[in-house]
Amino acid sequence: SQQGEEDPQALSIQEGENATMNCSYKTSINNLQWYRQNSGRGLVHLILIRSNEREKHSGRLRVTLDTSKKSSSLLITASRAADTASYFCATDDWGSEKLVFGKGTKLTVNP
Amino acid sequence: GAVVSQHPSRVICKSGTSVKIECRSLDFQATTMFWYRQFPKQSLMLMATSNEGSKATYEQGVEKDKFLINHASLTLSTLTVTSAHPEDSSFYICSATGPSLTYEQYFGPGTRLTVT
Protein backbone atom coordinates (compact mmCIF):
# COMPACT_ATOMS: atom_id res chain seq x y z
CA SER A 1 0.00 0.00 0.00
CA GLN A 2 1.13 3.53 -0.56
CA GLN A 3 2.93 5.22 2.23
CA GLY A 4 2.18 8.88 1.66
CA GLU A 5 -1.30 10.26 2.01
CA GLU A 6 -1.98 13.82 0.94
CA ASP A 7 -4.63 16.01 2.34
CA PRO A 8 -6.75 17.54 0.90
CA GLN A 9 -7.35 15.53 -2.25
CA ALA A 10 -8.42 18.67 -4.07
CA LEU A 11 -7.97 22.34 -3.30
CA SER A 12 -9.36 25.33 -5.17
CA ILE A 13 -8.20 28.84 -4.33
CA GLN A 14 -7.97 32.32 -5.83
CA GLU A 15 -4.80 33.78 -7.23
CA GLY A 16 -2.78 35.48 -4.54
CA GLU A 17 -3.96 33.19 -1.77
CA ASN A 18 -1.73 30.68 -0.05
CA ALA A 19 -2.17 26.95 -0.60
CA THR A 20 -1.30 24.39 2.04
CA MET A 21 -1.09 20.68 1.36
CA ASN A 22 -0.34 18.03 3.92
CA CYS A 23 1.23 14.62 3.67
CA SER A 24 1.37 11.79 6.19
CA TYR A 25 3.47 8.68 6.04
CA LYS A 26 3.83 5.52 8.03
CA THR A 27 7.44 4.36 8.37
CA SER A 28 10.82 5.85 9.13
CA ILE A 29 12.26 7.87 6.30
CA ASN A 30 15.56 9.27 5.16
CA ASN A 31 13.99 12.17 3.35
CA LEU A 32 10.71 13.40 1.96
CA GLN A 33 10.26 15.01 -1.40
CA TRP A 34 7.54 17.03 -3.06
CA TYR A 35 6.81 16.81 -6.74
CA ARG A 36 4.49 18.63 -9.07
CA GLN A 37 2.69 17.19 -12.06
CA ASN A 38 0.86 19.15 -14.70
CA SER A 39 -2.00 17.25 -16.31
CA GLY A 40 -0.74 14.46 -18.54
CA ARG A 41 2.90 15.32 -18.00
CA GLY A 42 5.85 14.00 -16.06
CA LEU A 43 6.78 15.01 -12.55
CA VAL A 44 8.94 17.93 -11.62
CA HIS A 45 10.99 17.80 -8.45
CA LEU A 46 10.20 20.73 -6.17
CA ILE A 47 12.01 20.27 -2.92
CA LEU A 48 13.62 17.64 -0.73
CA ILE A 49 13.70 17.79 3.03
CA ARG A 50 15.87 15.45 5.03
CA SER A 51 14.70 13.68 8.14
CA ASN A 52 16.91 15.86 10.35
CA GLU A 53 15.47 19.07 8.93
CA ARG A 54 12.30 20.73 10.13
CA GLU A 55 11.72 23.41 7.55
CA LYS A 56 12.97 24.31 4.12
CA HIS A 57 12.28 27.15 1.72
CA SER A 58 12.59 27.47 -2.02
CA GLY A 59 11.18 30.62 -3.58
CA ARG A 60 7.46 30.67 -2.84
CA LEU A 61 7.57 27.14 -1.44
CA ARG A 62 7.88 26.28 2.21
CA VAL A 63 8.06 22.70 3.39
CA THR A 64 7.90 21.51 6.95
CA LEU A 65 8.60 18.07 8.32
CA ASP A 66 7.52 16.65 11.65
CA THR A 67 9.03 13.20 12.02
CA SER A 68 7.34 12.66 15.39
CA LYS A 69 3.98 12.97 13.69
CA LYS A 70 5.20 11.47 10.44
CA SER A 71 3.81 14.39 8.50
CA SER A 72 4.90 17.12 6.14
CA SER A 73 3.28 20.20 4.70
CA LEU A 74 3.86 22.14 1.51
CA LEU A 75 2.92 25.79 1.50
CA ILE A 76 2.76 27.76 -1.73
CA THR A 77 2.54 31.46 -1.02
CA ALA A 78 0.99 34.08 -3.28
CA SER A 79 -0.33 31.44 -5.63
CA ARG A 80 -0.58 31.96 -9.36
CA ALA A 81 -2.80 30.38 -11.99
CA ALA A 82 0.33 28.65 -13.30
CA ASP A 83 0.60 26.77 -10.00
CA THR A 84 -2.44 24.74 -11.01
CA ALA A 85 -1.24 21.14 -10.95
CA SER A 86 -1.23 18.00 -8.86
CA TYR A 87 1.25 17.88 -6.01
CA PHE A 88 2.66 14.65 -4.63
CA CYS A 89 4.77 13.86 -1.65
CA ALA A 90 7.15 10.94 -1.89
CA THR A 91 9.06 9.15 0.79
CA ASP A 92 11.85 6.66 0.69
CA ASP A 93 12.58 3.83 3.03
CA TRP A 94 15.79 4.42 4.89
CA GLY A 95 18.67 3.36 2.68
CA SER A 96 16.49 2.67 -0.34
CA GLU A 97 16.42 4.63 -3.59
CA LYS A 98 12.80 3.70 -4.17
CA LEU A 99 10.15 6.34 -3.70
CA VAL A 100 6.62 5.74 -2.55
CA PHE A 101 4.19 8.38 -3.69
CA GLY A 102 1.09 9.64 -2.00
CA LYS A 103 -2.20 10.03 -3.77
CA GLY A 104 -1.63 13.70 -4.47
CA THR A 105 -3.46 16.95 -4.04
CA LYS A 106 -5.01 18.53 -7.11
CA LEU A 107 -4.58 22.27 -6.77
CA THR A 108 -6.59 24.68 -8.87
CA VAL A 109 -5.70 28.36 -8.72
CA ASN A 110 -8.40 30.50 -10.22
CA PRO A 111 -7.33 33.76 -11.88
CA GLY B 1 20.78 19.69 -16.27
CA ALA B 2 19.31 16.31 -15.27
CA VAL B 3 16.97 15.93 -18.24
CA VAL B 4 15.18 12.67 -18.88
CA SER B 5 13.37 12.00 -22.12
CA GLN B 6 10.86 9.35 -23.08
CA HIS B 7 9.85 8.10 -26.47
CA PRO B 8 7.22 7.86 -27.73
CA SER B 9 5.04 10.35 -25.90
CA ARG B 10 1.90 8.64 -27.14
CA VAL B 11 1.32 5.25 -28.69
CA ILE B 12 -1.77 3.37 -29.78
CA CYS B 13 -1.45 -0.32 -30.44
CA LYS B 14 -3.71 -3.25 -31.08
CA SER B 15 -4.39 -5.89 -28.50
CA GLY B 16 -1.82 -8.69 -28.65
CA THR B 17 1.03 -6.60 -29.99
CA SER B 18 4.13 -5.44 -28.13
CA VAL B 19 5.19 -1.87 -27.49
CA LYS B 20 8.61 -0.57 -26.52
CA ILE B 21 9.07 2.63 -24.55
CA GLU B 22 12.48 4.25 -24.26
CA CYS B 23 13.77 6.30 -21.38
CA ARG B 24 16.98 8.28 -21.78
CA SER B 25 19.01 10.43 -19.46
CA LEU B 26 20.29 13.19 -21.71
CA ASP B 27 22.97 14.93 -19.68
CA PHE B 28 23.94 12.54 -16.92
CA GLN B 29 24.68 8.89 -16.37
CA ALA B 30 21.76 7.15 -14.74
CA THR B 31 22.93 4.37 -12.49
CA THR B 32 19.36 3.57 -11.58
CA MET B 33 16.15 4.03 -13.50
CA PHE B 34 12.63 3.47 -12.29
CA TRP B 35 9.45 2.67 -14.18
CA TYR B 36 6.07 3.77 -12.91
CA ARG B 37 2.56 3.51 -14.20
CA GLN B 38 -0.18 5.96 -13.41
CA PHE B 39 -3.90 5.48 -13.92
CA PRO B 40 -6.13 8.52 -14.48
CA LYS B 41 -6.41 10.74 -11.43
CA GLN B 42 -4.29 8.37 -9.39
CA SER B 43 -0.81 8.37 -8.03
CA LEU B 44 2.30 6.76 -9.45
CA MET B 45 2.89 3.13 -8.73
CA LEU B 46 6.41 1.81 -8.97
CA MET B 47 6.66 -1.12 -11.34
CA ALA B 48 10.36 -1.89 -11.30
CA THR B 49 13.83 -0.63 -10.58
CA SER B 50 16.57 -1.16 -13.12
CA ASN B 51 20.31 -0.83 -12.70
CA GLU B 52 22.63 -0.67 -15.66
CA GLY B 53 23.88 -4.07 -16.67
CA SER B 54 21.76 -6.08 -14.27
CA LYS B 55 18.29 -7.54 -14.18
CA ALA B 56 15.44 -5.31 -13.13
CA THR B 57 13.84 -5.71 -9.74
CA TYR B 58 10.07 -5.87 -10.04
CA GLU B 59 7.57 -4.79 -7.45
CA GLN B 60 5.13 -7.31 -6.08
CA GLY B 61 2.29 -7.98 -8.46
CA VAL B 62 4.10 -6.77 -11.58
CA GLU B 63 4.54 -9.49 -14.20
CA LYS B 64 8.17 -9.53 -15.27
CA ASP B 65 7.39 -11.55 -18.39
CA LYS B 66 4.82 -9.00 -19.48
CA PHE B 67 6.77 -5.86 -18.70
CA LEU B 68 10.29 -6.47 -19.98
CA ILE B 69 12.85 -3.96 -18.77
CA ASN B 70 16.31 -3.58 -20.19
CA HIS B 71 18.91 -1.14 -18.90
CA ALA B 72 21.65 -1.72 -21.40
CA SER B 73 23.61 1.48 -20.88
CA LEU B 74 23.99 4.26 -18.36
CA THR B 75 21.72 6.50 -20.41
CA LEU B 76 19.04 4.18 -21.74
CA SER B 77 16.39 1.93 -20.24
CA THR B 78 13.54 0.37 -22.18
CA LEU B 79 10.19 -0.98 -21.10
CA THR B 80 8.48 -3.42 -23.44
CA VAL B 81 4.85 -4.21 -22.85
CA THR B 82 4.38 -7.62 -24.40
CA SER B 83 1.09 -8.98 -25.71
CA ALA B 84 -0.64 -5.79 -24.69
CA HIS B 85 -4.24 -5.82 -23.57
CA PRO B 86 -6.67 -2.92 -23.08
CA GLU B 87 -6.13 -3.07 -19.33
CA ASP B 88 -2.47 -2.21 -19.95
CA SER B 89 -3.58 1.19 -21.19
CA SER B 90 -2.01 3.69 -18.84
CA PHE B 91 0.49 6.49 -18.46
CA TYR B 92 3.99 5.09 -18.08
CA ILE B 93 6.66 7.30 -16.55
CA CYS B 94 10.34 6.65 -16.05
CA SER B 95 12.72 8.38 -13.71
CA ALA B 96 16.42 8.29 -13.14
CA THR B 97 18.99 8.92 -10.51
CA GLY B 98 22.71 9.23 -10.95
CA PRO B 99 25.73 9.10 -8.68
CA SER B 100 25.67 12.86 -8.24
CA LEU B 101 21.89 13.17 -7.90
CA THR B 102 21.46 11.56 -4.52
CA TYR B 103 17.86 10.79 -3.58
CA GLU B 104 16.27 13.10 -6.15
CA GLN B 105 14.66 11.40 -9.07
CA TYR B 106 14.33 13.13 -12.41
CA PHE B 107 11.29 12.16 -14.39
CA GLY B 108 10.62 11.77 -18.04
CA PRO B 109 7.53 13.38 -19.57
CA GLY B 110 5.65 10.09 -19.68
CA THR B 111 4.21 7.86 -22.37
CA ARG B 112 0.48 7.50 -22.88
CA LEU B 113 -0.25 3.93 -24.01
CA THR B 114 -3.64 3.07 -25.43
CA VAL B 115 -4.37 -0.53 -26.35
CA THR B 116 -7.36 -1.02 -28.60
Interface residues (C-beta under 8 A of the other chain):
Chain A: Q2 N30 N31 Q33 Y35 G40 R41 G42 L43 V44 H45 L48 F88 D92 E97 K98 L99 V100 F101 G102 K103 G104 K106
Chain B: V4 Q6 T32 F34 K41 Q42 S43 L44 M45 L46 T49 F91 I93 S95 T97 Y103 E104 Q105 Y106 F107 G108 P109 G110 R112
